[in-house]
Amino acid sequence: MVITDAKALLAWIEASLPEVAPAAFGPWLAEPAGPGAVSAVVHVRIESAARPTRSIIVTLSAHPTTDNDSASS
């Protein structure tokens, strides 16, 4: 696979995340996982002769929706 731009990179990351049931979980957010959340860690490293190497680690989490809790009450 060849990534040709930032939009394609984002699409690849989104396609690589674990699948979560939309009715049971909210959207993926860049925040720590809470109780019952599904999480994924994304590592990005940029190497270029023109600039120092840069890297970032982002934790993405999909939290359970509160609607599921109230529906069972």
Backbone bond lengths (Angstrom), bond angles and torsions (degrees), N, CA, C in turn:
res aa  C-N    CA-C-N  psi(-1)  N-CA   C-N-CA  omega(-1)  CA-C   N-CA-C  phi
1 M - - - 1.438 - - 1.523 109.51 -
2 V 1.316 116.19 137.68 1.457 121.86 177.83 1.527 108.43 -114.62
3 I 1.318 116.06 124.72 1.466 121.86 175.97 1.529 106.17 -92.32
4 T 1.335 116.61 122.22 1.463 120.04 -174.90 1.522 114.32 -103.77
5 D 1.338 118.17 -15.02 1.462 120.11 179.23 1.530 109.54 -161.67
6 A 1.322 116.06 174.77 1.460 120.86 -177.02 1.530 111.85 -63.15
7 K 1.314 117.63 -35.17 1.466 121.07 179.18 1.534 110.16 -63.67
8 A 1.309 117.12 -41.23 1.468 121.15 178.30 1.528 110.70 -67.57
9 L 1.333 116.92 -36.44 1.464 120.37 177.52 1.526 110.26 -64.33
10 L 1.324 117.50 -44.89 1.456 121.10 178.26 1.530 111.08 -62.46
11 A 1.323 117.40 -42.12 1.463 120.95 178.26 1.524 110.50 -61.74
12 W 1.324 117.54 -39.98 1.462 121.45 178.94 1.526 110.70 -64.92
13 I 1.330 117.15 -43.64 1.467 120.72 178.39 1.529 109.77 -61.14
14 E 1.334 117.17 -47.66 1.462 120.86 -179.69 1.528 111.40 -60.12
15 A 1.326 117.30 -40.78 1.472 121.07 179.57 1.529 111.70 -68.94
16 S 1.325 117.15 -23.33 1.464 121.44 -177.79 1.525 113.40 -88.30
17 L 1.320 118.08 -12.54 1.457 121.19 179.61 1.526 110.32 -69.94
18 P 1.313 117.15 151.53 1.465 119.18 176.29 1.532 110.03 -60.64
19 E 1.316 115.96 146.00 1.460 119.76 177.31 1.523 108.88 -76.76
20 V 1.338 115.41 135.97 1.462 120.71 174.80 1.525 107.89 -127.68
21 A 1.315 116.31 147.68 1.460 121.14 -179.74 1.530 109.26 -70.04
22 P 1.344 117.80 119.89 1.463 120.47 -177.93 1.527 113.69 -58.11
23 A 1.325 117.57 -29.75 1.465 120.29 179.81 1.534 111.49 -76.30
24 A 1.320 117.03 -20.83 1.465 120.90 -175.86 1.526 113.63 -102.90
25 F 1.342 117.15 -21.90 1.465 120.81 -176.09 1.522 110.63 -132.35
26 G 1.329 114.65 148.81 1.453 120.97 174.57 1.512 110.02 -78.41
27 P 1.338 117.54 -172.89 1.471 121.47 -178.64 1.533 111.35 -71.84
28 W 1.317 114.87 161.87 1.459 120.49 174.52 1.527 108.05 -68.57
29 L 1.339 116.66 129.66 1.457 122.45 179.15 1.519 109.42 -129.43
30 A 1.321 116.52 151.07 1.462 121.27 178.71 1.525 108.67 -84.84
31 E 1.336 114.94 79.02 1.462 121.25 178.96 1.523 109.19 -155.00
32 P 1.339 115.90 161.46 1.470 118.84 -179.26 1.533 111.92 -62.05
33 A 1.298 115.24 152.19 1.465 120.92 178.99 1.519 109.81 -74.79
34 G 1.326 115.59 137.64 1.459 121.63 174.50 1.519 109.10 -104.71
35 P 1.321 117.01 -172.91 1.466 120.83 179.48 1.535 111.37 -57.59
36 G 1.326 116.08 129.17 1.459 121.88 177.33 1.524 115.32 78.25
37 A 1.329 117.56 -1.34 1.469 120.70 -178.27 1.530 111.30 -77.33
38 V 1.321 115.35 155.78 1.465 122.59 171.61 1.523 105.19 -102.56
39 S 1.331 117.64 136.60 1.463 118.77 -178.45 1.524 111.48 -132.36
40 A 1.321 114.01 159.91 1.462 122.34 176.88 1.531 107.39 -145.88
41 V 1.308 116.41 146.87 1.461 121.54 179.44 1.524 108.14 -113.54
42 V 1.340 115.95 129.28 1.460 122.33 179.99 1.526 108.02 -112.79
43 H 1.340 116.41 126.38 1.465 122.25 177.05 1.529 107.73 -107.38
44 V 1.325 117.09 127.68 1.463 121.21 176.57 1.527 107.47 -124.65
45 R 1.331 116.17 129.78 1.466 121.77 178.47 1.519 108.00 -131.10
46 I 1.321 116.28 129.36 1.464 121.57 178.91 1.523 108.56 -115.83
47 E 1.323 115.74 121.57 1.463 121.97 177.63 1.516 108.83 -117.55
48 S 1.323 116.75 129.22 1.455 121.90 -179.50 1.522 108.45 -150.51
49 A 1.319 116.15 143.33 1.465 119.89 178.40 1.533 110.91 -66.34
50 A 1.336 116.98 -25.20 1.456 121.45 -175.18 1.534 113.93 -83.17
51 R 1.337 116.99 -16.85 1.470 120.38 -176.42 1.522 109.52 -142.01
52 P 1.318 115.97 158.14 1.466 118.42 175.02 1.531 110.52 -63.42
53 T 1.323 115.85 151.96 1.465 120.86 177.78 1.523 108.67 -62.36
54 R 1.335 114.13 137.16 1.466 120.17 178.51 1.516 108.28 -128.12
55 S 1.324 115.69 146.11 1.459 119.60 177.24 1.521 109.70 -146.78
56 I 1.320 114.73 157.11 1.454 121.41 177.94 1.518 108.07 -148.02
57 I 1.309 115.59 146.64 1.456 122.06 174.86 1.524 106.37 -119.65
58 V 1.328 116.47 125.91 1.457 121.87 -178.71 1.528 108.66 -119.57
59 T 1.323 116.24 127.85 1.459 121.10 173.75 1.522 108.22 -95.52
60 L 1.314 116.60 122.59 1.458 122.60 177.09 1.519 108.60 -106.83
61 S 1.326 116.37 139.29 1.457 120.94 -179.45 1.514 110.78 -135.27
62 A 1.317 115.75 142.00 1.467 122.84 171.67 1.520 105.74 -115.10
63 H 1.333 115.91 115.57 1.459 121.16 -175.70 1.523 110.88 -92.71
64 P 1.329 117.09 148.57 1.459 119.88 176.97 1.536 109.31 -61.07
65 T 1.314 116.28 144.92 1.463 119.98 177.38 1.521 109.49 -77.74
66 T 1.309 116.54 150.74 1.459 120.20 179.38 1.521 111.07 -79.39
67 D 1.350 117.53 -17.15 1.460 120.83 178.75 1.520 111.66 -59.00
68 N 1.324 117.14 -35.31 1.474 120.60 -179.04 1.522 111.29 -64.79
69 D 1.345 116.88 -36.31 1.453 120.47 -180.00 1.533 111.32 -68.35
70 S 1.337 116.39 -42.53 1.459 119.14 -176.93 1.525 111.72 -74.04
71 A 1.327 117.98 -26.85 1.469 121.12 -179.60 1.523 110.86 -69.80
72 S 1.339 117.55 -28.64 1.458 119.59 -177.66 1.529 112.20 -88.07
73 S 1.340 118.09 -7.49 1.469 121.57 -179.03 1.501 111.83 -83.13
